[in-house]
Amino acid sequence: MHEDHWGGEHPDPLILIAEDDPIRLQHLGNLLKQGNYPVITAMNGRRTVEKLADRDPDLLLIDGELDGTDDPDLLNRVKSLSETRGVPMLVVRRSVPTGDFFERFSGETIDFISEPVFAQDLLKRVSLHLAARSLRIQLAEYKEQLDLETESRLNLSRENAALRKEVNRKEETVRKMRVTDPLTGLYNYRYIMDHLSKKIAESRRYDAPLAIVLLCIDHFKAINARHGPGMGDKMLVGAAGVVKGLLRDSDIISRYSGDEFLILLPHTDVDGGYRTAERIRAGVEALPWDEPLKLVTVSGGVTALAGKTDADPNEQSGRLLYRLIMAADSLLFRAKSGGGNRIEKS
């Protein structure tokens, strides 16, 4: 694949894929072709800046680990061009991010999507962002006309109000999508990470425990490969339903990655978190499944922050957050290595 426009002419809307892995680049391009979107590509940060400046794309789909984005000056140029031209930026998260990931990629028109990237999720997000951008452009045009055409000011203001309402509706849909997983209806990675930081701060401030549970569907990738993504979707939706039914209103659950769920249990110590995780494990195991599935199980890791005395007060919240998630992930790995369908706690 060359850094060029797929499809000959340059119809709108045009999408720029910034990805340095040829296989991922091909995959993302194929997904967008399902929506008949013309695509141009860039395989490093500097080429991304050049393409943003020269080709004026309507949306930027960028790998969060793209070569060159660790250069603050270069990344700021990418963000600046994206913001000044009103180009939405959809960032692909390939792995567990470092503490400064969301600080590097932040802005009102920036959204996140986790691997594995599925066509339905990607195309829906792209469509909504492009629709919102189109409406913002129309709104800007109407504002200009209001300044120039005083005789039609009243009619244009009415149209402007209706358009503004439609813009707000579209942007509210985009905002909801930014924090919601479309398949399970749970909160997504971005939402849970933001709230985990807040809950950690509350735990330290009020000296209250906070349990963190990381769950994973056992053998998910193998079942998905054998029976297709539709079966994987059924497992995710079924497991999500069990989790939602067993949690309190104050608890927060998200789809953390492809087959993982991250749960925050405020005012709950590690033993309480373990009991909750065990109820979820038993609930998923008891679910009835149609053929060819007979049994679906989950494994989990549970850790907890005891309160303000449980961590170094000088430890930065981002580093503490990362350490807690890594602890839960290590416990989850131990549970899966022990045969699965079990919960491990710290």
Phi and psi in degrees as GROMACS dihedral restraints (atoms count N, CA, C in turn):
[ dihedral_restraints ]
;  ai    aj    ak    al  type     phi  dphi    fc
    3     4     5     6     1   -99.8    20    10
    4     5     6     7     1   159.2    20    10
    6     7     8     9     1   -74.9    20    10
    7     8     9    10     1    77.5    20    10
    9    10    11    12     1  -149.7    20    10
   10    11    12    13     1   178.5    20    10
   12    13    14    15     1   -88.5    20    10
   13    14    15    16     1   125.4    20    10
   15    16    17    18     1   -81.7    20    10
   16    17    18    19     1   124.8    20    10
   18    19    20    21     1   111.2    20    10
   19    20    21    22     1     9.7    20    10
   21    22    23    24     1    87.1    20    10
   22    23    24    25     1   -96.9    20    10
   24    25    26    27     1   -72.1    20    10
   25    26    27    28     1  -177.1    20    10
   27    28    29    30     1  -121.7    20    10
   28    29    30    31     1    66.1    20    10
   30    31    32    33     1   -74.1    20    10
   31    32    33    34     1   158.6    20    10
   33    34    35    36     1   -92.5    20    10
   34    35    36    37     1   156.1    20    10
   36    37    38    39     1   -82.4    20    10
   37    38    39    40     1   149.9    20    10
   39    40    41    42     1  -107.2    20    10
   40    41    42    43     1   134.4    20    10
   42    43    44    45     1  -115.6    20    10
   43    44    45    46     1   132.8    20    10
   45    46    47    48     1  -101.9    20    10
   46    47    48    49     1   119.8    20    10
   48    49    50    51     1   -97.6    20    10
   49    50    51    52     1   121.1    20    10
   51    52    53    54     1  -108.2    20    10
   52    53    54    55     1   103.2    20    10
   54    55    56    57     1  -154.0    20    10
   55    56    57    58     1   130.2    20    10
   57    58    59    60     1   -97.1    20    10
   58    59    60    61     1    -2.6    20    10
   60    61    62    63     1   -98.8    20    10
   61    62    63    64     1   115.9    20    10
   63    64    65    66     1   -57.7    20    10
   64    65    66    67     1   -36.6    20    10
   66    67    68    69     1   -68.3    20    10
   67    68    69    70     1   -47.2    20    10
   69    70    71    72     1   -64.2    20    10
   70    71    72    73     1   -38.0    20    10
   72    73    74    75     1   -60.4    20    10
   73    74    75    76     1   -45.2    20    10
   75    76    77    78     1   -63.4    20    10
   76    77    78    79     1   -41.2    20    10
   78    79    80    81     1   -63.6    20    10
   79    80    81    82     1   -48.1    20    10
   81    82    83    84     1   -63.5    20    10
   82    83    84    85     1   -39.7    20    10
   84    85    86    87     1   -62.0    20    10
   85    86    87    88     1   -41.7    20    10
   87    88    89    90     1   -65.6    20    10
   88    89    90    91     1   -38.3    20    10
   90    91    92    93     1   -63.5    20    10
   91    92    93    94     1   -42.6    20    10
   93    94    95    96     1   -70.2    20    10
   94    95    96    97     1   -30.5    20    10
   96    97    98    99     1   -64.6    20    10
   97    98    99   100     1   -25.9    20    10
   99   100   101   102     1   -63.8    20    10
  100   101   102   103     1   -26.5    20    10
  102   103   104   105     1   -96.2    20    10
  103   104   105   106     1     9.4    20    10
  105   106   107   108     1    60.5    20    10
  106   107   108   109     1    33.8    20    10
  108   109   110   111     1   -90.8    20    10
  109   110   111   112     1   127.7    20    10
  111   112   113   114     1   -69.8    20    10
  112   113   114   115     1   144.5    20    10
  114   115   116   117     1  -133.4    20    10
  115   116   117   118     1   139.9    20    10
  117   118   119   120     1  -119.6    20    10
  118   119   120   121     1   160.1    20    10
  120   121   122   123     1  -131.1    20    10
  121   122   123   124     1   155.8    20    10
  123   124   125   126     1  -143.4    20    10
  124   125   126   127     1   137.5    20    10
  126   127   128   129     1  -110.2    20    10
  127   128   129   130     1    12.4    20    10
  129   130   131   132     1  -161.3    20    10
  130   131   132   133     1   172.6    20    10
  132   133   134   135     1   -62.1    20    10
  133   134   135   136     1   -41.0    20    10
  135   136   137   138     1   -67.2    20    10
  136   137   138   139     1   -40.0    20    10
  138   139   140   141     1   -65.7    20    10
  139   140   141   142     1   -32.0    20    10
  141   142   143   144     1   -63.2    20    10
  142   143   144   145     1   -44.9    20    10
  144   145   146   147     1   -59.0    20    10
  145   146   147   148     1   -44.9    20    10
  147   148   149   150     1   -62.6    20    10
  148   149   150   151     1   -44.4    20    10
  150   151   152   153     1   -68.3    20    10
  151   152   153   154     1   -37.6    20    10
  153   154   155   156     1   -61.6    20    10
  154   155   156   157     1   -39.0    20    10
  156   157   158   159     1   -75.3    20    10
  157   158   159   160     1   -37.6    20    10
  159   160   161   162     1   -93.5    20    10
  160   161   162   163     1   -38.0    20    10
  162   163   164   165     1   -99.6    20    10
  163   164   165   166     1   -13.2    20    10
  165   166   167   168     1    52.4    20    10
  166   167   168   169     1    60.3    20    10
  168   169   170   171     1   -71.2    20    10
  169   170   171   172     1   166.2    20    10
  171   172   173   174     1   -94.9    20    10
  172   173   174   175     1   -15.4    20    10
  174   175   176   177     1  -157.6    20    10
  175   176   177   178     1   143.1    20    10
  177   178   179   180     1  -113.2    20    10
  178   179   180   181     1   118.8    20    10
  180   181   182   183     1  -104.2    20    10
  181   182   183   184     1   107.0    20    10
  183   184   185   186     1  -122.3    20    10
  184   185   186   187     1   137.5    20    10
  186   187   188   189     1   -71.8    20    10
  187   188   189   190     1   125.6    20    10
  189   190   191   192     1   -63.6    20    10
  190   191   192   193     1   -15.4    20    10
  192   193   194   195     1  -113.6    20    10
  193   194   195   196     1    24.8    20    10
  195   196   197   198     1   -59.9    20    10
  196   197   198   199     1   139.3    20    10
  198   199   200   201     1   -56.8    20    10
  199   200   201   202     1   121.3    20    10
  201   202   203   204     1   108.9    20    10
  202   203   204   205     1   -20.5    20    10
  204   205   206   207     1   -76.8    20    10
  205   206   207   208     1    -5.2    20    10
  207   208   209   210     1   -83.5    20    10
  208   209   210   211     1    -3.2    20    10
  210   211   212   213     1   -90.8    20    10
  211   212   213   214     1   109.6    20    10
  213   214   215   216     1   -55.6    20    10
  214   215   216   217     1   -41.0    20    10
  216   217   218   219     1   -63.2    20    10
  217   218   219   220     1   -42.7    20    10
  219   220   221   222     1   -69.0    20    10
  220   221   222   223     1   -43.9    20    10
  222   223   224   225     1   -63.8    20    10
  223   224   225   226     1   -38.9    20    10
  225   226   227   228     1   -63.5    20    10
  226   227   228   229     1   -34.3    20    10
  228   229   230   231     1   -67.2    20    10
  229   230   231   232     1   -40.2    20    10
  231   232   233   234     1   -61.8    20    10
  232   233   234   235     1   -48.2    20    10
  234   235   236   237     1   -65.3    20    10
  235   236   237   238     1   -39.6    20    10
  237   238   239   240     1   -64.3    20    10
  238   239   240   241     1   -45.3    20    10
  240   241   242   243     1   -63.5    20    10
  241   242   243   244     1   -40.7    20    10
  243   244   245   246     1   -63.0    20    10
  244   245   246   247     1   -44.2    20    10
  246   247   248   249     1   -71.4    20    10
  247   248   249   250     1   -45.1    20    10
  249   250   251   252     1   -67.3    20    10
  250   251   252   253     1   -29.3    20    10
  252   253   254   255     1   -93.7    20    10
  253   254   255   256     1     0.6    20    10
  255   256   257   258     1    66.9    20    10
  256   257   258   259     1    30.7    20    10
  258   259   260   261     1   -93.2    20    10
  259   260   261   262     1   116.5    20    10
  261   262   263   264     1   -61.3    20    10
  262   263   264   265     1   144.7    20    10
  264   265   266   267     1  -117.6    20    10
  265   266   267   268     1   118.2    20    10
  267   268   269   270     1  -106.9    20    10
  268   269   270   271     1   111.3    20    10
  270   271   272   273     1   -95.8    20    10
  271   272   273   274     1   125.7    20    10
  273   274   275   276     1   -88.4    20    10
  274   275   276   277     1   121.1    20    10
  276   277   278   279     1   -94.6    20    10
  277   278   279   280     1   112.9    20    10
  279   280   281   282     1   -90.6    20    10
  280   281   282   283     1   -18.7    20    10
  282   283   284   285     1  -156.0    20    10
  283   284   285   286     1   176.9    20    10
  285   286   287   288     1   -61.0    20    10
  286   287   288   289     1   122.5    20    10
  288   289   290   291     1   -78.0    20    10
  289   290   291   292     1   160.6    20    10
  291   292   293   294     1   -78.5    20    10
  292   293   294   295     1   172.6    20    10
  294   295   296   297     1   -61.7    20    10
  295   296   297   298     1   -27.7    20    10
  297   298   299   300     1   -96.3    20    10
  298   299   300   301     1    11.7    20    10
  300   301   302   303     1   -58.8    20    10
  301   302   303   304     1   -50.7    20    10
  303   304   305   306     1   -76.1    20    10
  304   305   306   307     1   -19.4    20    10
  306   307   308   309     1   -72.2    20    10
  307   308   309   310     1   -35.4    20    10
  309   310   311   312     1   -71.4    20    10
  310   311   312   313     1   -39.3    20    10
  312   313   314   315     1  -111.2    20    10
  313   314   315   316     1    92.4    20    10
  315   316   317   318     1  -141.9    20    10
  316   317   318   319     1   145.8    20    10
  318   319   320   321     1   156.7    20    10
  319   320   321   322     1   160.0    20    10
  321   322   323   324     1   -66.3    20    10
  322   323   324   325     1   -30.3    20    10
  324   325   326   327     1  -100.8    20    10
  325   326   327   328     1    14.4    20    10
  327   328   329   330     1  -102.6    20    10
  328   329   330   331     1   131.0    20    10
  330   331   332   333     1  -126.8    20    10
  331   332   333   334     1   166.1    20    10
  333   334   335   336     1  -129.2    20    10
  334   335   336   337     1   145.2    20    10
  336   337   338   339     1  -140.2    20    10
  337   338   339   340     1   135.1    20    10
  339   340   341   342     1   -97.2    20    10
  340   341   342   343     1   147.9    20    10
  342   343   344   345     1   -76.6    20    10
  343   344   345   346     1   145.3    20    10
  345   346   347   348     1   -75.1    20    10
  346   347   348   349     1   140.0    20    10
  348   349   350   351     1   -90.1    20    10
  349   350   351   352     1   122.7    20    10
  351   352   353   354     1  -104.6    20    10
  352   353   354   355     1   149.5    20    10
  354   355   356   357     1   -58.5    20    10
  355   356   357   358     1   -46.2    20    10
  357   358   359   360     1   -60.9    20    10
  358   359   360   361     1   -46.3    20    10
  360   361   362   363     1   -65.1    20    10
  361   362   363   364     1   -49.3    20    10
  363   364   365   366     1   -60.9    20    10
  364   365   366   367     1   -49.7    20    10
  366   367   368   369     1   -65.9    20    10
  367   368   369   370     1   -34.6    20    10
  369   370   371   372     1   -67.4    20    10
  370   371   372   373     1   -43.6    20    10
  372   373   374   375     1   -63.2    20    10
  373   374   375   376     1   -45.6    20    10
  375   376   377   378     1   -59.4    20    10
  376   377   378   379     1   -45.7    20    10
  378   379   380   381     1   -60.5    20    10
  379   380   381   382     1   -44.4    20    10
  381   382   383   384     1   -68.2    20    10
  382   383   384   385     1   -41.7    20    10
  384   385   386   387     1   -64.5    20    10
  385   386   387   388     1   -41.0    20    10
  387   388   389   390     1   -66.9    20    10
  388   389   390   391     1   -38.9    20    10
  390   391   392   393     1   -64.1    20    10
  391   392   393   394     1   -43.3    20    10
  393   394   395   396     1   -63.3    20    10
  394   395   396   397     1   -41.4    20    10
  396   397   398   399     1   -64.7    20    10
  397   398   399   400     1   -42.5    20    10
  399   400   401   402     1   -60.9    20    10
  400   401   402   403     1   -41.4    20    10
  402   403   404   405     1   -68.3    20    10
  403   404   405   406     1   -36.4    20    10
  405   406   407   408     1   -63.5    20    10
  406   407   408   409     1   -39.3    20    10
  408   409   410   411     1   -63.8    20    10
  409   410   411   412     1   -44.2    20    10
  411   412   413   414     1   -61.5    20    10
  412   413   414   415     1   -41.2    20    10
  414   415   416   417     1   -61.5    20    10
  415   416   417   418     1   -41.6    20    10
  417   418   419   420     1   -62.6    20    10
  418   419   420   421     1   -39.5    20    10
  420   421   422   423     1   -66.3    20    10
  421   422   423   424     1   -40.5    20    10
  423   424   425   426     1   -65.0    20    10
  424   425   426   427     1   -37.9    20    10
  426   427   428   429     1   -62.2    20    10
  427   428   429   430     1   -40.4    20    10
  429   430   431   432     1   -64.4    20    10
  430   431   432   433     1   -41.5    20    10
  432   433   434   435     1   -64.3    20    10
  433   434   435   436     1   -35.3    20    10
  435   436   437   438     1   -61.2    20    10
  436   437   438   439     1   -36.9    20    10
  438   439   440   441     1   -71.7    20    10
  439   440   441   442     1   -31.5    20    10
  441   442   443   444     1   -92.6    20    10
  442   443   444   445     1   -31.9    20    10
  444   445   446   447     1  -111.6    20    10
  445   446   447   448     1    82.8    20    10
  447   448   449   450     1   -66.6    20    10
  448   449   450   451     1   -31.2    20    10
  450   451   452   453     1   -67.2    20    10
  451   452   453   454     1   -30.3    20    10
  453   454   455   456     1  -104.1    20    10
  454   455   456   457     1    21.1    20    10
  456   457   458   459     1   -59.5    20    10
  457   458   459   460     1   -40.9    20    10
  459   460   461   462     1   -65.7    20    10
  460   461   462   463     1   -48.3    20    10
  462   463   464   465     1   -63.9    20    10
  463   464   465   466     1   -40.9    20    10
  465   466   467   468     1   -66.7    20    10
  466   467   468   469     1   -35.0    20    10
  468   469   470   471     1   -65.9    20    10
  469   470   471   472     1   -36.4    20    10
  471   472   473   474     1   -64.4    20    10
  472   473   474   475     1   -44.6    20    10
  474   475   476   477     1   -63.8    20    10
  475   476   477   478     1   -37.8    20    10
  477   478   479   480     1   -63.5    20    10
  478   479   480   481     1   -39.8    20    10
  480   481   482   483     1   -64.2    20    10
  481   482   483   484     1   -43.2    20    10
  483   484   485   486     1   -64.5    20    10
  484   485   486   487     1   -41.2    20    10
  486   487   488   489     1   -66.9    20    10
  487   488   489   490     1   -39.2    20    10
  489   490   491   492     1   -62.0    20    10
  490   491   492   493     1   -39.7    20    10
  492   493   494   495     1   -62.9    20    10
  493   494   495   496     1   -41.5    20    10
  495   496   497   498     1   -67.5    20    10
  496   497   498   499     1   -38.8    20    10
  498   499   500   501     1   -60.6    20    10
  499   500   501   502     1   -45.7    20    10
  501   502   503   504     1   -61.6    20    10
  502   503   504   505     1   -39.6    20    10
  504   505   506   507     1   -64.5    20    10
  505   506   507   508     1   -45.3    20    10
  507   508   509   510     1   -65.0    20    10
  508   509   510   511     1   -43.3    20    10
  510   511   512   513     1   -69.9    20    10
  511   512   513   514     1   -30.9    20    10
  513   514   515   516     1   -66.3    20    10
  514   515   516   517     1   -38.8    20    10
  516   517   518   519     1   -62.7    20    10
  517   518   519   520     1   -41.8    20    10
  519   520   521   522     1   -63.3    20    10
  520   521   522   523     1   -42.4    20    10
  522   523   524   525     1   -61.7    20    10
  523   524   525   526     1   -41.0    20    10
  525   526   527   528     1   -65.6    20    10
  526   527   528   529     1   -39.9    20    10
  528   529   530   531     1   -65.6    20    10
  529   530   531   532     1   -30.1    20    10
  531   532   533   534     1   -66.7    20    10
  532   533   534   535     1   -21.5    20    10
  534   535   536   537     1  -118.2    20    10
  535   536   537   538     1     5.4    20    10
  537   538   539   540     1  -126.0    20    10
  538   539   540   541     1   136.9    20    10
  540   541   542   543     1   -80.8    20    10
  541   542   543   544     1   122.0    20    10
  543   544   545   546     1   -67.5    20    10
  544   545   546   547     1   -26.0    20    10
  546   547   548   549     1   -78.9    20    10
  547   548   549   550     1   -51.3    20    10
  549   550   551   552     1   -94.8    20    10
  550   551   552   553     1   -16.7    20    10
  552   553   554   555     1    78.0    20    10
  553   554   555   556     1     1.9    20    10
  555   556   557   558     1   -80.0    20    10
  556   557   558   559     1   167.5    20    10
  558   559   560   561     1   -64.4    20    10
  559   560   561   562     1   157.0    20    10
  561   562   563   564     1  -101.6    20    10
  562   563   564   565     1  -176.1    20    10
  564   565   566   567     1   -58.7    20    10
  565   566   567   568     1   -44.8    20    10
  567   568   569   570     1   -61.0    20    10
  568   569   570   571     1   -44.3    20    10
  570   571   572   573     1   -63.7    20    10
  571   572   573   574     1   -47.9    20    10
  573   574   575   576     1   -65.7    20    10
  574   575   576   577     1   -36.5    20    10
  576   577   578   579     1   -67.7    20    10
  577   578   579   580     1   -38.3    20    10
  579   580   581   582     1   -65.2    20    10
  580   581   582   583     1   -43.6    20    10
  582   583   584   585     1   -75.4    20    10
  583   584   585   586     1   -26.7    20    10
  585   586   587   588     1   -64.0    20    10
  586   587   588   589     1   -41.6    20    10
  588   589   590   591     1   -59.8    20    10
  589   590   591   592     1   -42.3    20    10
  591   592   593   594     1   -67.7    20    10
  592   593   594   595     1   -41.7    20    10
  594   595   596   597     1   -68.8    20    10
  595   596   597   598     1   -34.7    20    10
  597   598   599   600     1   -63.0    20    10
  598   599   600   601     1   -43.3    20    10
  600   601   602   603     1   -62.6    20    10
  601   602   603   604     1   -40.4    20    10
  603   604   605   606     1   -65.9    20    10
  604   605   606   607     1   -39.8    20    10
  606   607   608   609     1   -60.5    20    10
  607   608   609   610     1   -42.7    20    10
  609   610   611   612     1   -72.3    20    10
  610   611   612   613     1   -37.9    20    10
  612   613   614   615     1   -70.1    20    10
  613   614   615   616     1   -43.2    20    10
  615   616   617   618     1  -102.1    20    10
  616   617   618   619     1     6.1    20    10
  618   619   620   621     1    55.5    20    10
  619   620   621   622     1    47.2    20    10
  621   622   623   624     1  -117.0    20    10
  622   623   624   625     1   142.4    20    10
  624   625   626   627     1   -70.9    20    10
  625   626   627   628     1   155.4    20    10
  627   628   629   630     1  -141.8    20    10
  628   629   630   631     1   114.7    20    10
  630   631   632   633     1   -93.4    20    10
  631   632   633   634     1   143.3    20    10
  633   634   635   636     1  -124.3    20    10
  634   635   636   637     1   124.6    20    10
  636   637   638   639     1  -119.2    20    10
  637   638   639   640     1   127.3    20    10
  639   640   641   642     1  -115.0    20    10
  640   641   642   643     1   117.1    20    10
  642   643   644   645     1  -112.8    20    10
  643   644   645   646     1   149.8    20    10
  645   646   647   648     1  -142.3    20    10
  646   647   648   649     1   137.2    20    10
  648   649   650   651     1   -73.5    20    10
  649   650   651   652     1   127.3    20    10
  651   652   653   654     1   -68.8    20    10
  652   653   654   655     1   137.3    20    10
  654   655   656   657     1    59.1    20    10
  655   656   657   658     1    28.1    20    10
  657   658   659   660     1   -61.3    20    10
  658   659   660   661     1   -47.6    20    10
  660   661   662   663     1   -64.4    20    10
  661   662   663   664     1   -39.2    20    10
  663   664   665   666     1   -66.2    20    10
  664   665   666   667     1   -43.2    20    10
  666   667   668   669     1   -66.0    20    10
  667   668   669   670     1   -41.1    20    10
  669   670   671   672     1   -60.8    20    10
  670   671   672   673     1   -43.2    20    10
  672   673   674   675     1   -67.4    20    10
  673   674   675   676     1   -36.7    20    10
  675   676   677   678     1   -76.6    20    10
  676   677   678   679     1   -40.3    20    10
  678   679   680   681     1  -113.2    20    10
  679   680   681   682     1    -3.4    20    10
  681   682   683   684     1    97.0    20    10
  682   683   684   685     1   160.6    20    10
  684   685   686   687     1   -63.9    20    10
  685   686   687   688     1   -23.8    20    10
  687   688   689   690     1   -61.6    20    10
  688   689   690   691     1   -38.6    20    10
  690   691   692   693     1   -68.6    20    10
  691   692   693   694     1   -38.9    20    10
  693   694   695   696     1   -61.9    20    10
  694   695   696   697     1   -39.8    20    10
  696   697   698   699     1   -61.7    20    10
  697   698   699   700     1   -41.9    20    10
  699   700   701   702     1   -61.7    20    10
  700   701   702   703     1   -41.3    20    10
  702   703   704   705     1   -63.8    20    10
  703   704   705   706     1   -43.7    20    10
  705   706   707   708     1   -63.7    20    10
  706   707   708   709     1   -44.7    20    10
  708   709   710   711     1   -65.6    20    10
  709   710   711   712     1   -41.7    20    10
  711   712   713   714     1   -63.5    20    10
  712   713   714   715     1   -45.9    20    10
  714   715   716   717     1   -65.0    20    10
  715   716   717   718     1   -40.1    20    10
  717   718   719   720     1   -61.4    20    10
  718   719   720   721     1   -38.8    20    10
  720   721   722   723     1   -63.3    20    10
  721   722   723   724     1   -40.7    20    10
  723   724   725   726     1   -63.0    20    10
  724   725   726   727     1   -46.3    20    10
  726   727   728   729     1   -61.8    20    10
  727   728   729   730     1   -46.8    20    10
  729   730   731   732     1   -61.3    20    10
  730   731   732   733     1   -35.7    20    10
  732   733   734   735     1   -72.6    20    10
  733   734   735   736     1   -16.1    20    10
  735   736   737   738     1  -108.2    20    10
  736   737   738   739     1     0.0    20    10
  738   739   740   741     1  -102.2    20    10
  739   740   741   742     1   159.7    20    10
  741   742   743   744     1   -82.0    20    10
  742   743   744   745     1   164.5    20    10
  744   745   746   747     1   -61.8    20    10
  745   746   747   748     1   -30.4    20    10
  747   748   749   750     1   -79.8    20    10
  748   749   750   751     1   -14.6    20    10
  750   751   752   753     1   -78.2    20    10
  751   752   753   754     1   153.4    20    10
  753   754   755   756     1  -124.7    20    10
  754   755   756   757     1   129.8    20    10
  756   757   758   759     1  -126.3    20    10
  757   758   759   760     1   142.7    20    10
  759   760   761   762     1  -139.6    20    10
  760   761   762   763     1   158.2    20    10
  762   763   764   765     1   -83.9    20    10
  763   764   765   766     1   106.5    20    10
  765   766   767   768     1   -77.0    20    10
  766   767   768   769     1   -39.3    20    10
  768   769   770   771     1  -153.2    20    10
  769   770   771   772     1  -162.1    20    10
  771   772   773   774     1   -52.1    20    10
  772   773   774   775     1   -49.3    20    10
  774   775   776   777     1  -126.4    20    10
  775   776   777   778     1    22.0    20    10
  777   778   779   780     1  -120.8    20    10
  778   779   780   781     1   147.0    20    10
  780   781   782   783     1  -123.1    20    10
  781   782   783   784     1   135.8    20    10
  783   784   785   786     1  -113.5    20    10
  784   785   786   787     1   128.0    20    10
  786   787   788   789     1  -122.4    20    10
  787   788   789   790     1   133.9    20    10
  789   790   791   792     1  -109.1    20    10
  790   791   792   793     1   127.0    20    10
  792   793   794   795     1  -119.9    20    10
  793   794   795   796     1    90.5    20    10
  795   796   797   798     1   -62.7    20    10
  796   797   798   799     1   150.1    20    10
  798   799   800   801     1    55.3    20    10
  799   800   801   802     1    36.9    20    10
  801   802   803   804     1  -134.3    20    10
  802   803   804   805     1   128.1    20    10
  804   805   806   807     1   -84.8    20    10
  805   806   807   808     1  -178.3    20    10
  807   808   809   810     1   -65.6    20    10
  808   809   810   811     1   -34.2    20    10
  810   811   812   813     1   -68.4    20    10
  811   812   813   814     1   -40.0    20    10
  813   814   815   816     1   -65.1    20    10
  814   815   816   817     1   -39.6    20    10
  816   817   818   819     1   -63.1    20    10
  817   818   819   820     1   -38.6    20    10
  819   820   821   822     1   -63.2    20    10
  820   821   822   823     1   -43.1    20    10
  822   823   824   825     1   -63.7    20    10
  823   824   825   826     1   -41.1    20    10
  825   826   827   828     1   -63.4    20    10
  826   827   828   829     1   -45.1    20    10
  828   829   830   831     1   -62.5    20    10
  829   830   831   832     1   -37.1    20    10
  831   832   833   834     1   -65.6    20    10
  832   833   834   835     1   -40.2    20    10
  834   835   836   837     1   -62.6    20    10
  835   836   837   838     1   -39.4    20    10
  837   838   839   840     1   -65.7    20    10
  838   839   840   841     1   -45.3    20    10
  840   841   842   843     1   -57.4    20    10
  841   842   843   844     1   -46.6    20    10
  843   844   845   846     1   -65.7    20    10
  844   845   846   847     1   -37.3    20    10
  846   847   848   849     1   -65.4    20    10
  847   848   849   850     1   -41.3    20    10
  849   850   851   852     1   -67.3    20    10
  850   851   852   853     1   -42.0    20    10
  852   853   854   855     1   -61.2    20    10
  853   854   855   856     1   -31.4    20    10
  855   856   857   858     1   -84.4    20    10
  856   857   858   859     1    -5.9    20    10
  858   859   860   861     1   -64.2    20    10
  859   860   861   862     1   137.1    20    10
  861   862   863   864     1   -81.4    20    10
  862   863   864   865     1   140.5    20    10
  864   865   866   867     1  -129.2    20    10
  865   866   867   868     1   145.3    20    10
  867   868   869   870     1   -77.4    20    10
  868   869   870   871     1   159.0    20    10
  870   871   872   873     1   -59.8    20    10
  871   872   873   874     1   148.8    20    10
  873   874   875   876     1   -85.7    20    10
  874   875   876   877     1    -1.9    20    10
  876   877   878   879     1   -77.7    20    10
  877   878   879   880     1   138.9    20    10
  879   880   881   882     1  -118.0    20    10
  880   881   882   883     1   -29.7    20    10
  882   883   884   885     1  -150.5    20    10
  883   884   885   886     1   132.8    20    10
  885   886   887   888     1  -125.3    20    10
  886   887   888   889     1   132.7    20    10
  888   889   890   891     1  -130.6    20    10
  889   890   891   892     1   163.7    20    10
  891   892   893   894     1  -129.2    20    10
  892   893   894   895     1   154.7    20    10
  894   895   896   897     1  -120.8    20    10
  895   896   897   898     1   158.6    20    10
  897   898   899   900     1  -153.1    20    10
  898   899   900   901     1   159.5    20    10
  900   901   902   903     1  -125.0    20    10
  901   902   903   904     1   135.5    20    10
  903   904   905   906     1  -124.8    20    10
  904   905   906   907     1   126.1    20    10
  906   907   908   909     1  -133.1    20    10
  907   908   909   910     1   174.3    20    10
  909   910   911   912     1  -156.1    20    10
  910   911   912   913     1   154.0    20    10
  912   913   914   915     1  -105.0    20    10
  913   914   915   916     1   120.4    20    10
  915   916   917   918     1   -75.0    20    10
  916   917   918   919     1   -24.7    20    10
  918   919   920   921     1   150.6    20    10
  919   920   921   922     1  -159.7    20    10
  921   922   923   924     1   -69.1    20    10
  922   923   924   925     1   -21.7    20    10
  924   925   926   927     1   -90.8    20    10
  925   926   927   928     1    -0.7    20    10
  927   928   929   930     1   -88.9    20    10
  928   929   930   931     1    -5.5    20    10
  930   931   932   933     1  -143.2    20    10
  931   932   933   934     1   155.4    20    10
  933   934   935   936     1   -61.4    20    10
  934   935   936   937     1   121.4    20    10
  936   937   938   939     1   -62.8    20    10
  937   938   939   940     1   -18.9    20    10
  939   940   941   942     1   -89.7    20    10
  940   941   942   943     1    -6.8    20    10
  942   943   944   945     1   -71.5    20    10
  943   944   945   946     1   128.9    20    10
  945   946   947   948     1   -64.2    20    10
  946   947   948   949     1   144.8    20    10
  948   949   950   951     1   -61.3    20    10
  949   950   951   952     1   -36.3    20    10
  951   952   953   954     1   -64.5    20    10
  952   953   954   955     1   -39.7    20    10
  954   955   956   957     1   -69.8    20    10
  955   956   957   958     1   -39.5    20    10
  957   958   959   960     1   -64.2    20    10
  958   959   960   961     1   -43.7    20    10
  960   961   962   963     1   -56.7    20    10
  961   962   963   964     1   -49.1    20    10
  963   964   965   966     1   -62.7    20    10
  964   965   966   967     1   -39.3    20    10
  966   967   968   969     1   -66.5    20    10
  967   968   969   970     1   -39.4    20    10
  969   970   971   972     1   -66.4    20    10
  970   971   972   973     1   -41.8    20    10
  972   973   974   975     1   -66.7    20    10
  973   974   975   976     1   -39.5    20    10
  975   976   977   978     1   -65.2    20    10
  976   977   978   979     1   -35.0    20    10
  978   979   980   981     1   -65.1    20    10
  979   980   981   982     1   -44.8    20    10
  981   982   983   984     1   -64.5    20    10
  982   983   984   985     1   -38.6    20    10
  984   985   986   987     1   -66.0    20    10
  985   986   987   988     1   -39.0    20    10
  987   988   989   990     1   -64.4    20    10
  988   989   990   991     1   -39.6    20    10
  990   991   992   993     1   -68.0    20    10
  991   992   993   994     1   -37.7    20    10
  993   994   995   996     1   -62.9    20    10
  994   995   996   997     1   -42.6    20    10
  996   997   998   999     1   -61.4    20    10
  997   998   999  1000     1   -40.1    20    10
  999  1000  1001  1002     1   -61.7    20    10
 1000  1001  1002  1003     1   -41.0    20    10
 1002  1003  1004  1005     1   -64.9    20    10
 1003  1004  1005  1006     1   -42.4    20    10
 1005  1006  1007  1008     1   -70.0    20    10
 1006  1007  1008  1009     1   -37.2    20    10
 1008  1009  1010  1011     1   -67.3    20    10
 1009  1010  1011  1012     1   -26.0    20    10
 1011  1012  1013  1014     1   -83.4    20    10
 1012  1013  1014  1015     1     9.5    20    10
 1014  1015  1016  1017     1   112.9    20    10
 1015  1016  1017  1018     1    -8.7    20    10
 1017  1018  1019  1020     1    80.6    20    10
 1018  1019  1020  1021     1   178.3    20    10
 1020  1021  1022  1023     1    54.5    20    10
 1021  1022  1023  1024     1    45.1    20    10
 1023  1024  1025  1026     1  -154.2    20    10
 1024  1025  1026  1027     1   162.5    20    10
 1026  1027  1028  1029     1  -120.7    20    10
 1027  1028  1029  1030     1   133.3    20    10
 1029  1030  1031  1032     1  -114.4    20    10
 1030  1031  1032  1033     1   143.5    20    10
 1032  1033  1034  1035     1  -128.0    20    10
 1033  1034  1035  1036     1   159.0    20    10
